[in-house]
Amino acid sequence: MRELKLNEFHTLYVTWKQGIPWFDHLLLGLLVWIERWVIDQRVDTELDTAIEQFHAEAKKVEPDYVTPIYTETLSEGSTSLPEMRLTAPWYREGLEGVERDTEPFRGVS
């Protein structure tokens, strides 16, 4: 019974087998065809359910965005344009009057 993968179909074949070679061969072919269809249906159903659950959970999770710090200082160089800078909140080097954080970044909470 190498061709039947599910025990339910193997049991059906053993139970319905008549000992007539041509009938047993047709019965085996029919059971193999039905078994493949059943397996495909189970796989499709499980995949569809898993994909729906994944999409439902992905919609629930909102990304955790960090608002950058915008600074603008007048440049003392050859141009009269101000220097504009966007920095992450945990990076404070170079901001006037603010010391750099000594704690390493551990993530956003």
C-alpha positions as CSV (number, residue, x, y, z in Angstrom):
1,M,0.0,0.0,0.0
2,R,2.7,2.5,-0.9
3,E,0.3,4.6,-2.9
4,L,-2.2,5.3,0.0
5,K,-0.8,7.8,2.4
6,L,-3.6,8.2,4.9
7,N,-4.6,5.4,7.3
8,E,-8.3,6.0,6.7
9,F,-8.0,5.1,3.0
10,H,-5.7,2.2,3.7
11,T,-8.4,0.8,6.1
12,L,-11.1,1.3,3.4
13,Y,-9.1,-0.5,0.8
14,V,-8.4,-3.5,3.1
15,T,-12.1,-3.6,4.1
16,W,-13.5,-3.3,0.6
17,K,-10.9,-5.5,-1.2
18,Q,-12.7,-8.5,-2.8
19,G,-9.8,-10.6,-4.1
20,I,-10.7,-9.9,-7.7
21,P,-7.6,-8.3,-9.3
22,W,-9.3,-5.9,-11.7
23,F,-11.8,-4.8,-9.1
24,D,-9.1,-4.3,-6.5
25,H,-7.0,-2.3,-8.9
26,L,-10.0,0.0,-9.8
27,L,-10.8,0.4,-6.2
28,L,-7.2,1.3,-5.4
29,G,-7.1,3.8,-8.2
30,L,-10.4,5.4,-7.0
31,L,-9.1,5.6,-3.4
32,V,-5.8,7.1,-4.5
33,W,-7.6,9.8,-6.6
34,I,-10.0,10.6,-3.7
35,E,-7.1,10.6,-1.2
36,R,-5.1,13.1,-3.3
37,W,-8.2,15.4,-3.6
38,V,-8.8,15.2,0.2
39,I,-5.1,16.0,1.0
40,D,-5.2,19.0,-1.4
41,Q,-8.4,20.3,0.2
42,R,-6.9,20.0,3.7
43,V,-3.7,21.8,2.6
44,D,-5.6,24.6,0.8
45,T,-7.8,25.1,3.9
46,E,-4.9,25.2,6.3
47,L,-2.9,27.6,4.1
48,D,-5.9,29.9,3.6
49,T,-6.6,29.9,7.4
50,A,-2.9,30.6,8.2
51,I,-2.7,33.4,5.6
52,E,-5.9,35.0,7.0
53,Q,-4.5,34.8,10.6
54,F,-1.2,36.3,9.5
55,H,-2.9,39.2,7.7
56,A,-5.2,39.8,10.7
57,E,-2.2,40.0,13.1
58,A,-0.2,42.1,10.7
59,K,-3.0,44.7,10.7
60,K,-3.2,44.7,14.5
61,V,0.5,45.5,14.9
62,E,1.2,49.2,14.4
63,P,4.8,50.2,13.6
64,D,6.6,52.1,16.3
65,Y,7.9,55.3,14.7
66,V,10.3,57.6,16.3
67,T,10.0,61.3,15.6
68,P,13.3,62.9,14.6
69,I,14.6,66.1,16.2
70,Y,14.8,69.0,13.8
71,T,17.4,71.6,14.4
72,E,18.4,74.6,12.4
73,T,21.5,76.8,12.9
74,L,23.0,79.6,11.0
75,S,26.1,78.6,9.2
76,E,29.3,80.5,9.6
77,G,30.7,79.3,6.3
78,S,30.7,80.9,2.9
79,T,26.9,80.4,2.4
80,S,24.3,82.3,4.1
81,L,21.9,79.3,4.2
82,P,21.1,77.8,7.6
83,E,22.3,74.3,8.5
84,M,19.3,72.0,8.9
85,R,19.7,68.7,10.7
86,L,17.4,65.8,11.5
87,T,18.7,63.5,14.2
88,A,17.3,60.6,16.1
89,P,16.1,61.3,19.7
90,W,18.8,59.1,21.2
91,Y,21.6,60.9,19.4
92,R,22.3,64.2,21.1
93,E,25.9,65.0,20.2
94,G,26.2,68.4,18.7
95,L,23.0,69.9,20.1
96,E,23.7,73.1,22.0
97,G,23.2,72.8,25.7
98,V,22.4,69.1,25.7
99,E,24.9,66.5,26.7
100,R,25.2,63.2,24.8
101,D,23.3,60.3,26.3
102,T,25.7,57.8,28.0
103,E,23.2,55.0,27.8
104,P,23.4,52.9,24.7
105,F,20.3,52.7,22.6
106,R,18.1,49.8,23.8
107,G,15.3,50.2,21.3
108,V,12.1,52.2,21.4
109,S,9.5,51.4,24.0
